[in-house]
Amino acid sequence: MKSKILAEITSIEQGLTFIEKGIDALLINVMGVSVTKEFNCYTDELSIITQKAQEKGVEILLNLDMLYHQEDLLGLRAMLKRLSKYDIIALIISDVAILELVKELELDIKCISGINTLNTNYHTMNSMNKIFNGYFISNEINISEVMNIVKNVESSLVVQVYGKQKMFYSKRQLLSAYYEHNELTPISFRAEDRLVICNRGQEDNYSYIYEDDYGTYIYSKHNVYALRFMRELIENNVEYLYLNNIFCDEDEYYRVVLLHQKFLNDTTYELNKAINDLNHITSNLSESFLDTHTIFTIEDAKIIEGEKSNV
């Protein structure tokens, strides 16, 4: 299985440019059925993207990452039926109700679990292989744990290799509730008007927060990057290397995507050169959880329990 760059788009024009540049795969957000990101396209725009992508052999995945209310499912069913006419490779989903809709509509399409906070070990993921065709690996575990999953799961896998990390999601509109409760002057909470929250006394330790009609979201301040680990991911056939574009300048993101595509395909492009080039494009980079070590593991607990039982 060949590894592929999975990029998002900030506009239809950027999507068409990525297709012309031969970017392997595009993750598309769709208006009304995807969480608010930098760009959510309408179905007529999606038809333009998918047609051009099919001509160039570029894969299209849809990001259906909302948790849907019961009344939303009728509209979603109609949407999926319409989308079935397009050449869609896979759906990345957070709500298992979509699995039933795909089954009812007899759609020939992969469903990838996008609930990455749950995808932290291969035992859990392998137990759901009859339900999902792939998994978005958690971005809150270190690289050794990621590789342990990669080596023990045969399904399609997605690993985030660049961009802000989603840290929190709630279906509740928490910002509106907070401002209303404290009788504060209402302001815009949209993604483009994101707020900053920080730990008291640690003003440099902040995160981004925004709200839309479907809930509240918190993203990390830093851009995670995984260049140091990408070759290992590629050698172990991780299918999709995902670059998140939220809160990223369009031109900056474009250059970041091309850099990662080059690093994927050009084995002579040395790691230090790639990291240096990335630092010239963007700032606030961090290897985040990839370069950390779990403080307390199940194995540690077993050792401690064993020691106690021997006392």
C-alpha positions as semicolon CSV with decimal commas, in nm:
position;residue;x (nm);y (nm);z (nm)
1;M;0,000;0,000;0,000
2;K;0,155;0,330;-0,113
3;S;0,149;0,620;0,131
4;K;-0,036;0,930;0,012
5;I;-0,046;1,294;0,115
6;L;-0,399;1,383;0,231
7;A;-0,452;1,759;0,203
8;E;-0,748;1,986;0,273
9;I;-0,843;2,288;0,065
10;T;-0,901;2,654;0,146
11;S;-1,090;2,725;-0,177
12;I;-1,212;2,553;-0,492
13;E;-0,926;2,720;-0,680
14;Q;-0,671;2,573;-0,440
15;G;-0,834;2,233;-0,476
16;L;-0,802;2,246;-0,853
17;T;-0,439;2,359;-0,818
18;F;-0,362;2,067;-0,586
19;I;-0,518;1,831;-0,840
20;E;-0,303;1,977;-1,121
21;K;0,005;1,943;-0,896
22;G;-0,074;1,575;-0,848
23;I;-0,137;1,584;-0,473
24;D;-0,236;1,227;-0,391
25;A;-0,565;1,279;-0,206
26;L;-0,794;1,560;-0,091
27;L;-1,011;1,563;0,222
28;I;-1,319;1,773;0,146
29;N;-1,553;1,934;0,397
30;V;-1,914;1,968;0,279
31;M;-2,150;2,248;0,382
32;G;-2,409;2,135;0,634
33;V;-2,265;1,790;0,703
34;S;-1,905;1,869;0,804
35;V;-1,771;2,060;1,102
36;T;-1,682;2,420;1,013
37;K;-1,326;2,444;0,882
38;E;-1,136;2,686;0,657
39;F;-1,363;2,593;0,366
40;N;-1,681;2,384;0,343
41;C;-1,792;2,338;-0,017
42;Y;-2,142;2,297;-0,162
43;T;-2,235;1,983;-0,353
44;D;-2,218;2,158;-0,692
45;E;-1,861;2,266;-0,608
46;L;-1,786;1,910;-0,498
47;S;-1,894;1,783;-0,840
48;I;-1,634;2,012;-1,003
49;I;-1,360;1,889;-0,771
50;T;-1,445;1,519;-0,809
51;Q;-1,464;1,538;-1,188
52;K;-1,120;1,699;-1,216
53;A;-0,977;1,465;-0,953
54;Q;-1,100;1,158;-1,140
55;E;-0,934;1,280;-1,459
56;K;-0,600;1,318;-1,277
57;G;-0,622;1,008;-1,057
58;V;-0,648;1,210;-0,734
59;E;-0,848;1,049;-0,454
60;I;-1,134;1,235;-0,287
61;L;-1,234;1,164;0,073
62;L;-1,524;1,336;0,249
63;N;-1,493;1,460;0,605
64;L;-1,830;1,382;0,770
65;D;-1,701;1,456;1,118
66;M;-2,016;1,582;1,290
67;L;-2,228;1,411;1,554
68;Y;-2,573;1,426;1,401
69;H;-2,912;1,478;1,565
70;Q;-3,192;1,242;1,466
71;E;-3,355;1,505;1,246
72;D;-3,024;1,558;1,064
73;L;-3,015;1,201;0,937
74;L;-3,292;1,246;0,679
75;G;-3,102;1,531;0,515
76;L;-2,775;1,340;0,546
77;R;-2,932;1,036;0,380
78;A;-3,041;1,247;0,083
79;M;-2,695;1,407;0,071
80;L;-2,518;1,068;0,067
81;K;-2,750;0,945;-0,208
82;R;-2,657;1,247;-0,417
83;L;-2,288;1,213;-0,337
84;S;-2,294;0,850;-0,446
85;K;-2,291;0,977;-0,805
86;Y;-1,945;1,121;-0,749
87;D;-1,619;0,928;-0,737
88;I;-1,567;0,932;-0,359
89;I;-1,304;0,694;-0,219
90;A;-1,394;0,711;0,151
91;L;-1,587;0,887;0,425
92;I;-1,411;0,987;0,746
93;I;-1,685;0,968;1,006
94;S;-1,742;1,034;1,374
95;D;-2,105;0,921;1,397
96;V;-2,171;0,547;1,353
97;A;-2,521;0,625;1,221
98;I;-2,351;0,692;0,886
99;L;-2,255;0,324;0,869
100;E;-2,623;0,230;0,863
101;L;-2,700;0,490;0,598
102;V;-2,418;0,362;0,378
103;K;-2,552;0,009;0,422
104;E;-2,913;0,110;0,344
105;L;-2,806;0,298;0,031
106;E;-2,576;0,011;-0,074
107;L;-2,289;0,252;-0,133
108;D;-1,956;0,107;-0,244
109;I;-1,744;0,335;-0,028
110;K;-1,499;0,293;0,259
111;C;-1,584;0,427;0,604
112;I;-1,286;0,538;0,812
113;S;-1,328;0,598;1,184
114;G;-1,241;0,960;1,253
115;I;-1,293;0,935;1,630
116;N;-0,921;0,950;1,681
117;T;-0,940;1,000;2,058
118;L;-1,055;0,636;2,076
119;N;-0,806;0,498;1,824
120;T;-0,518;0,461;2,066
121;N;-0,439;0,087;2,050
122;Y;-0,454;-0,188;1,791
123;H;-0,667;-0,425;2,001
124;T;-0,960;-0,183;2,001
125;M;-0,916;-0,103;1,634
126;N;-0,889;-0,466;1,522
127;S;-1,204;-0,551;1,717
128;M;-1,394;-0,311;1,491
129;N;-1,255;-0,428;1,156
130;K;-1,595;-0,565;1,054
131;I;-1,743;-0,218;1,104
132;F;-1,475;0,021;0,975
133;N;-1,245;0,004;0,673
134;G;-0,982;0,221;0,836
135;Y;-0,889;0,444;1,127
136;F;-0,761;0,791;1,200
137;I;-0,491;0,720;1,459
138;S;-0,503;0,933;1,774
139;N;-0,283;1,243;1,765
140;E;-0,237;1,224;2,143
141;I;0,001;0,928;2,156
142;N;0,375;0,908;2,093
143;I;0,543;0,772;1,783
144;S;0,628;0,434;1,937
145;E;0,260;0,380;2,019
146;V;0,163;0,498;1,670
147;M;0,404;0,250;1,514
148;N;0,275;-0,028;1,738
149;I;-0,070;0,033;1,587
150;V;0,067;0,061;1,233
151;K;0,245;-0,276;1,259
152;N;-0,058;-0,456;1,399
153;V;-0,351;-0,313;1,202
154;E;-0,399;-0,406;0,837
155;S;-0,679;-0,156;0,761
156;S;-0,631;0,185;0,600
157;L;-0,468;0,423;0,847
158;V;-0,453;0,802;0,866
159;V;-0,184;0,985;1,065
160;Q;-0,176;1,363;1,107
161;V;0,167;1,488;1,004
162;Y;0,104;1,864;1,006
163;G;-0,126;2,133;1,144
164;K;-0,327;2,229;1,450
165;Q;-0,447;1,940;1,663
166;K;-0,809;1,912;1,771
167;M;-0,800;1,886;2,151
168;F;-1,168;1,911;2,242
169;Y;-1,517;1,902;2,092
170;S;-1,860;1,944;2,251
171;K;-2,201;1,952;2,086
172;R;-2,290;2,230;2,331
173;Q;-2,239;2,598;2,247
174;L;-2,017;2,666;2,544
175;L;-1,894;3,012;2,448
176;S;-2,246;3,148;2,397
177;A;-2,353;2,996;2,730
178;Y;-2,051;3,145;2,910
179;Y;-2,109;3,495;2,771
180;E;-2,481;3,479;2,843
181;H;-2,433;3,352;3,199
182;N;-2,180;3,626;3,278
183;E;-2,387;3,892;3,097
184;L;-2,098;3,978;2,869
185;T;-2,135;4,171;2,545
186;P;-2,200;3,917;2,264
187;I;-1,924;3,877;2,007
188;S;-1,861;3,649;1,713
189;F;-1,739;3,299;1,799
190;R;-1,695;3,175;1,442
191;A;-1,386;2,988;1,326
192;E;-1,255;3,295;1,145
193;D;-1,306;3,499;1,466
194;R;-1,153;3,236;1,694
195;L;-1,075;3,329;2,052
196;V;-0,766;3,247;2,254
197;I;-0,783;3,075;2,592
198;C;-0,485;3,027;2,820
199;N;-0,392;2,898;3,163
200;R;-0,402;3,170;3,426
201;G;-0,045;3,279;3,495
202;Q;0,077;3,100;3,180
203;E;-0,024;3,341;2,904
204;D;0,212;3,170;2,658
205;N;0,028;2,839;2,707
206;Y;-0,281;2,907;2,498
207;S;-0,521;2,731;2,262
208;Y;-0,772;2,841;2,000
209;I;-1,144;2,806;2,063
210;Y;-1,443;2,868;1,837
211;E;-1,809;2,779;1,807
212;D;-2,061;2,713;1,531
213;D;-2,417;2,582;1,510
214;Y;-2,297;2,231;1,586
215;G;-2,082;2,286;1,894
216;T;-1,757;2,415;2,042
217;Y;-1,402;2,328;1,935
218;I;-1,056;2,373;2,087
219;Y;-0,736;2,341;1,881
220;S;-0,371;2,353;1,985
221;K;-0,173;2,673;1,932
222;H;0,112;2,490;1,764
223;N;0,140;2,322;1,427
224;V;0,235;1,962;1,486
225;Y;0,487;1,833;1,234
226;A;0,607;1,476;1,181
227;L;0,881;1,504;0,919
228;R;1,124;1,320;1,147
229;F;0,890;1,021;1,155
230;M;0,745;1,030;0,805
231;R;0,991;0,794;0,638
232;E;0,916;0,528;0,902
233;L;0,542;0,578;0,847
234;I;0,595;0,547;0,472
235;E;0,808;0,234;0,505
236;N;0,529;0,075;0,708
237;N;0,265;0,164;0,449
238;V;0,053;0,415;0,639
239;E;-0,199;0,498;0,368
240;Y;-0,276;0,864;0,437
241;L;-0,045;1,132;0,578
242;Y;-0,286;1,410;0,674
243;L;-0,216;1,785;0,680
244;N;-0,472;1,994;0,870
245;N;-0,528;2,342;0,727
246;I;-0,736;2,509;1,000
247;F;-0,609;2,855;1,102
248;C;-0,343;2,835;0,831
249;D;-0,277;3,100;0,567
250;E;-0,377;2,970;0,223
251;D;-0,042;3,036;0,054
252;E;0,152;2,905;0,353
253;Y;-0,052;2,585;0,358
254;Y;-0,003;2,541;-0,016
255;R;0,375;2,555;0,026
256;V;0,364;2,317;0,325
257;V;0,165;2,061;0,123
258;L;0,410;2,075;-0,169
259;L;0,703;2,032;0,071
260;H;0,547;1,719;0,223
261;Q;0,463;1,582;-0,122
262;K;0,827;1,630;-0,223
263;F;0,952;1,465;0,097
264;L;0,722;1,171;0,030
265;N;0,831;1,116;-0,329
266;D;1,193;1,232;-0,339
267;T;1,419;1,007;-0,131
268;T;1,714;1,241;-0,198
269;Y;1,534;1,523;-0,013
270;E;1,719;1,504;0,317
271;L;1,536;1,535;0,649
272;N;1,740;1,826;0,785
273;K;1,687;2,019;0,461
274;A;1,311;1,952;0,473
275;I;1,286;2,065;0,837
276;N;1,489;2,378;0,759
277;D;1,266;2,455;0,459
278;L;0,952;2,403;0,670
279;N;1,081;2,645;0,933
280;H;1,125;2,907;0,661
281;I;0,762;2,860;0,554
282;T;0,588;2,855;0,890
283;S;0,654;2,899;1,261
284;N;0,528;2,764;1,593
285;L;0,619;2,407;1,502
286;S;0,609;2,123;1,753
287;E;0,640;1,746;1,742
288;S;0,382;1,750;2,023
289;F;0,277;1,410;2,157
290;L;0,480;1,228;1,893
291;D;0,799;1,310;2,081
292;T;0,668;1,249;2,435
293;H;0,659;0,939;2,648
294;T;0,359;0,805;2,835
295;I;0,414;0,875;3,204
296;F;0,215;0,580;3,332
297;T;0,131;0,277;3,117
298;I;-0,067;-0,041;3,175
299;E;0,264;-0,228;3,185
300;D;0,382;0,004;3,464
301;A;0,063;-0,065;3,656
302;K;0,112;-0,443;3,625
303;I;0,468;-0,415;3,755
304;I;0,355;-0,204;4,050
305;E;0,069;-0,443;4,130
306;G;0,311;-0,734;4,107
307;E;0,550;-0,565;4,347
308;K;0,267;-0,499;4,594
309;S;0,148;-0,858;4,583
310;N;0,499;-0,976;4,667
311;V;0,524;-0,752;4,974
